[in-house]
Amino acid sequence: MIKRELESKIRDKIGKGKAIVIYGPRQVGKTTLLHVIFDEMDGVLWLNGDDQHTQEILAYASSESYAPWVGGYKYVIIDEAQRIENIGLKLKILHDNFGDRIQFVATGSSSFDLANKINEPMTGRKWTFFLPPLSVGELKGTNGYVDELGELRNRLLYGAYPAVVGDIANAKMILSGLTDESLYKDVLNLSDIIKTDKLKKILQALAYQIGSQVSLNELAQLVELDRKTVDKYIGLLEQAFVLFRLPSYGRNLRNELKSSQKFYFYDVGIRNALIGAFQPVDFRNDIGALFENYIIAELKKKDQYGNYYFWRNTDQQEVDFISVEGDDLTAIEVKWNEKKAGKLPNAFVEAYRPVREEFITRENYLEKLT
């Protein structure tokens, strides 16, 4: 079994006086991780928000109704907690009344209700963690440096969901199921979207445009929706951890593109499944953009709260990614072919004086990312 980097962080917070909340896409291993941690412990109650019985025992938001079934347990785990109505208020009641002797843990496969309804009631009462698909660091830790280096082509085609990594021979079929779950079970069931064909067209259009600047106006025309609706749909996809946006960076130069944005997928296997793009890496004309998506997704896995941007000006000069920490900028260039790795644009260097310059290629990506 692949050891998750989040395991030690969660263990460290057990019994520290706050509830533990874990977000992440479906099928990234949240439940498996909790079994690894809690199966060795006594006094654990497992509840599943998809289960009607769980919904019934949590139906009434009162300490009196909860006391009979939490008594005697040291740990209470609520899986798929976003399925529970008013979950934030109910977790608050549980924690405030029983948190001195019970560790409460909640997981959610989307941030819709769980994030929107937990944050305010649970302010100061929770530790929050994000579990993405498997990271290259976790995979290297299990497979070793040489073997994981040899898996790069598979990672670029099929991504790093645990089920996919464990069964590459059936990766396409697994990804098809994961794609449907991401598209429909989370996004559609937890929103008022009724035009499923439009949602899929938006996703497919964004899948073709990874690494490129995206115009929401043009996208709206393509899918025959208004811009506001397209932006709303994309926001829901972001909340469901299907994709994320990168804004452009700019503060000094007149010719900078300051309102542009790019979109990338949390997992390149999901991206490829959406458009049926499983051609071998060596025969793809999108390999540069695909590798770029892979790298930025891995950077976000390492630092969920990192501030990442891209930079481009009207002279078509660009920097793939910029990491911003306070006043310090790190410029990151990503090139599939090491021979094409050049220097940063003078206009950018002179304006921003980055404290670090990173050039990531297929030859050094494992060292840079781990």
C-alpha positions in Angstrom: 0.0 0.0 0.0 1.3 3.5 -0.9 1.9 5.6 2.2 0.1 8.9 2.1 2.0 12.0 3.2 -1.1 13.2 5.0 -1.1 10.3 7.4 1.5 11.7 9.8 -0.2 15.1 9.8 -3.6 13.6 10.7 -2.1 11.4 13.4 -0.4 14.5 14.9 -3.8 16.2 15.3 -5.7 13.4 16.9 -6.7 14.2 20.5 -5.6 17.9 20.1 -9.0 19.3 20.9 -10.4 20.0 17.4 -12.4 18.0 14.8 -10.6 16.8 11.7 -12.1 17.5 8.3 -10.6 15.9 5.1 -11.6 17.1 1.7 -10.8 15.7 -1.7 -12.1 14.3 -4.9 -13.9 11.0 -5.0 -11.8 7.8 -5.0 -8.5 9.5 -3.9 -8.3 7.3 -0.8 -9.8 9.3 2.0 -11.6 6.3 3.6 -8.6 4.0 3.0 -6.3 6.5 4.8 -8.6 6.7 7.8 -8.8 2.9 8.0 -5.0 2.8 8.0 -5.0 5.2 10.9 -8.0 4.2 13.0 -8.3 0.4 12.4 -5.5 -0.1 14.9 -7.5 1.8 17.6 -10.3 0.7 19.9 -13.6 2.5 20.3 -14.2 3.7 16.7 -17.6 4.4 15.3 -17.8 4.6 11.5 -20.7 6.4 9.9 -21.4 7.0 6.2 -23.3 10.0 5.0 -24.7 8.0 2.0 -26.3 5.6 4.4 -29.9 6.3 5.4 -29.4 5.1 8.9 -26.6 7.6 9.4 -28.8 10.3 8.0 -31.6 9.3 10.4 -29.5 9.3 13.6 -28.1 12.7 12.6 -31.4 14.1 11.6 -32.0 16.1 14.8 -29.5 18.8 15.7 -29.4 18.4 19.5 -27.0 17.0 22.1 -29.8 15.0 23.7 -30.5 13.0 20.5 -26.7 12.4 19.9 -25.8 11.3 23.4 -27.2 7.7 23.3 -25.2 6.7 20.2 -21.8 8.5 20.8 -21.5 7.3 24.3 -18.6 4.8 24.8 -16.7 5.7 21.6 -13.4 7.5 21.5 -13.5 8.3 17.8 -16.4 9.0 15.6 -15.8 9.1 11.8 -18.4 10.5 9.4 -17.5 9.6 5.8 -19.1 11.5 2.9 -20.3 14.0 5.4 -21.5 16.4 2.7 -24.6 14.2 2.4 -25.7 15.2 5.9 -28.0 18.2 5.9 -26.7 21.1 8.0 -23.5 19.1 8.7 -21.6 22.1 10.0 -24.1 22.8 12.7 -24.3 19.2 13.7 -20.6 18.8 13.9 -20.5 21.9 16.1 -23.0 20.4 18.5 -21.1 17.1 18.6 -17.8 18.8 19.1 -19.0 21.3 21.7 -20.8 18.7 23.8 -18.6 15.6 23.4 -15.3 16.8 21.9 -13.5 16.7 25.3 -13.5 12.9 25.1 -14.3 12.0 21.5 -12.3 12.8 18.4 -14.6 13.6 15.5 -13.5 13.2 11.9 -15.4 14.1 8.8 -14.6 13.5 5.1 -16.2 15.0 2.0 -15.8 14.3 -1.6 -16.7 17.8 -2.7 -16.5 21.2 -1.0 -20.1 22.2 -1.8 -22.1 21.8 1.4 -19.2 20.6 3.5 -17.1 23.8 3.0 -19.9 26.3 2.8 -21.8 25.0 5.9 -18.8 23.9 8.0 -16.6 26.9 8.0 -18.7 29.3 9.9 -20.2 26.9 12.6 -16.8 25.2 13.1 -14.6 28.3 13.2 -11.7 27.5 15.6 -13.0 24.0 16.1 -11.4 22.1 13.2 -8.2 21.0 11.5 -8.8 21.0 7.7 -6.8 18.8 5.3 -6.9 18.3 1.5 -6.2 14.8 0.0 -5.5 14.9 -3.7 -4.7 12.0 -6.1 -1.4 10.3 -5.4 1.6 12.7 -5.5 4.8 11.9 -7.3 6.6 12.0 -3.9 4.3 9.3 -2.5 4.8 7.2 -5.6 8.5 7.6 -5.5 8.5 6.7 -1.8 6.8 3.4 -2.7 8.3 2.5 -6.1 11.8 4.0 -5.7 13.4 6.7 -7.8 14.3 4.6 -10.9 11.0 2.8 -11.2 8.9 5.9 -10.8 11.0 7.7 -13.3 10.1 4.9 -15.7 6.4 5.4 -15.0 6.3 9.0 -16.3 4.6 8.1 -19.5 1.9 6.2 -17.7 1.4 9.1 -15.3 1.0 11.5 -18.2 -1.6 9.3 -19.9 -3.5 7.9 -17.0 -2.9 10.1 -14.0 -2.5 9.1 -10.4 -5.8 8.0 -8.9 -5.0 5.1 -6.6 -7.3 2.6 -8.5 -5.6 3.6 -11.8 -2.0 3.3 -10.4 -2.9 -0.1 -9.0 -4.3 -1.4 -12.3 -2.8 0.3 -15.3 -4.1 -2.4 -17.6 -7.7 -1.3 -16.9 -6.9 2.4 -16.6 -9.2 3.6 -19.4 -12.2 1.8 -17.9 -11.4 3.0 -14.4 -11.0 6.6 -15.6 -14.3 6.5 -17.5 -16.1 5.6 -14.2 -14.2 8.3 -12.3 -15.0 10.9 -14.9 -18.7 10.1 -14.6 -18.6 10.3 -10.8 -16.7 13.7 -10.9 -19.1 15.1 -13.5 -22.4 13.8 -12.3 -22.5 12.5 -8.7 -20.8 15.5 -7.2 -21.4 18.4 -9.5 -24.9 17.7 -10.7 -26.5 16.2 -7.6 -25.2 19.1 -5.4 -26.2 22.0 -7.6 -29.1 23.2 -9.7 -27.4 22.3 -13.0 -29.8 20.7 -15.4 -27.9 21.1 -18.7 -25.5 18.2 -18.3 -24.5 18.3 -22.0 -23.3 21.9 -21.6 -21.3 21.0 -18.5 -19.5 18.2 -20.4 -18.9 20.5 -23.4 -17.3 23.1 -21.0 -15.0 20.5 -19.5 -14.0 19.1 -22.9 -13.3 22.6 -24.2 -11.1 23.3 -21.2 -9.4 20.0 -21.6 -8.3 21.0 -25.1 -7.1 24.3 -23.8 -4.8 23.3 -21.0 -1.7 25.5 -21.0 -3.5 28.2 -23.1 -5.2 31.4 -22.0 -9.0 30.9 -21.9 -11.6 33.5 -22.9 -14.8 32.9 -21.0 -16.6 34.9 -23.6 -15.4 32.6 -26.4 -16.2 29.6 -24.3 -19.7 30.8 -23.7 -20.2 31.2 -27.4 -18.9 27.8 -28.1 -21.3 26.0 -25.6 -24.1 28.4 -26.3 -24.5 29.7 -22.8 -24.1 33.2 -21.3 -20.7 34.1 -19.7 -22.1 34.3 -16.2 -23.5 30.7 -16.4 -20.2 29.4 -17.8 -18.3 31.0 -15.0 -20.7 29.5 -12.5 -20.3 26.0 -14.0 -16.5 26.3 -13.9 -16.7 27.5 -10.2 -18.6 24.3 -9.4 -16.0 22.2 -11.1 -13.4 23.9 -9.1 -15.3 23.2 -5.9 -15.5 19.6 -6.9 -11.8 19.4 -7.3 -12.0 18.5 -11.0 -9.9 21.5 -12.2 -8.4 24.8 -10.9 -7.6 28.1 -12.5 -4.3 30.0 -12.7 -4.6 33.8 -12.9 -2.1 36.0 -14.7 0.5 37.9 -12.7 1.1 41.6 -13.3 1.7 44.8 -11.4 4.2 46.9 -13.3 4.3 46.7 -17.0 1.8 48.3 -19.4 1.9 45.5 -21.9 1.2 42.7 -19.3 -1.9 40.6 -19.7 -3.5 41.2 -16.3 -6.9 39.7 -16.6 -6.1 36.4 -18.4 -6.5 33.0 -16.9 -5.6 29.4 -17.6 -7.3 26.2 -16.4 -5.6 22.9 -15.4 -6.9 19.6 -14.2 -6.1 18.1 -10.8 -5.4 14.8 -12.6 -4.2 14.6 -16.2 -5.8 11.1 -16.5 -9.3 12.7 -16.0 -8.4 15.3 -18.6 -7.4 12.7 -21.1 -10.5 10.6 -20.4 -12.8 13.6 -21.1 -11.5 13.9 -24.7 -10.4 10.3 -25.3 -6.8 11.3 -25.7 -4.7 8.2 -24.8 -2.3 8.3 -27.7 1.3 7.3 -26.7 3.3 10.2 -25.3 5.9 10.1 -28.1 3.2 10.7 -30.7 1.2 13.5 -29.2 1.2 17.1 -30.3 -0.1 18.2 -26.9 2.8 16.7 -24.9 4.1 20.1 -23.8 0.8 21.3 -22.4 0.1 17.8 -20.9 3.5 17.9 -19.1 2.8 21.4 -17.9 -0.5 20.4 -16.4 1.2 17.4 -14.7 3.8 19.7 -13.1 1.5 22.4 -11.9 -0.9 19.8 -10.4 2.1 18.2 -8.6 3.2 21.6 -7.3 -0.3 22.2 -5.9 -0.3 18.8 -4.2 2.9 19.8 -2.4 1.5 23.2 -1.4 -2.3 23.5 -1.5 -2.2 27.0 -0.2 0.6 28.2 -2.5 0.0 31.2 -4.7 0.6 30.3 -8.3 0.3 32.4 -11.4 1.5 32.6 -15.0 2.9 35.7 -16.7 2.6 36.9 -20.3 2.8 40.1 -22.1 1.5 41.4 -25.4 4.8 40.6 -27.1 4.0 36.9 -26.5 6.8 36.6 -23.9 5.8 34.3 -21.0 6.7 32.5 -17.9 4.9 29.2 -17.3 4.4 29.5 -13.6 5.2 32.0 -10.8 5.1 31.1 -7.1 4.6 34.1 -4.9 5.5 34.1 -1.2 5.2 37.6 0.3 7.4 39.8 -1.9 9.5 36.8 -3.2 8.8 35.4 -6.6 10.0 32.1 -8.0 9.8 31.7 -11.8 9.2 28.2 -13.0 9.6 27.1 -16.6 8.4 23.7 -17.7 9.7 22.0 -20.8 9.2 18.4 -22.0 12.3 18.7 -24.1 15.3 19.7 -22.1 17.0 21.2 -25.2 14.2 23.8 -25.4 14.7 25.1 -21.9 15.9 28.6 -22.3 16.2 31.7 -20.2 13.5 33.8 -18.7 12.3 36.9 -20.6 14.4 40.0 -19.8 11.2 42.1 -19.4 10.0 39.8 -16.6 13.4 39.5 -14.9 14.1 43.3 -14.9 10.6 44.1 -13.6 10.3 41.5 -10.9 13.8 40.2 -10.0 12.7 36.7 -9.1 14.6 35.3 -6.1 14.7 31.8 -7.8 14.5 30.4 -11.3 13.5 26.8 -11.8 13.6 24.9 -15.0 11.7 21.6 -14.9 12.1 19.0 -17.6 11.4 15.3 -17.9 15.0 14.7 -17.0 14.9 16.4 -13.6 11.2 16.6 -12.6 11.5 14.0 -9.9 14.3 15.8 -8.2 12.5 19.2 -8.5 9.2 17.9 -7.2 10.5 15.7 -4.4 
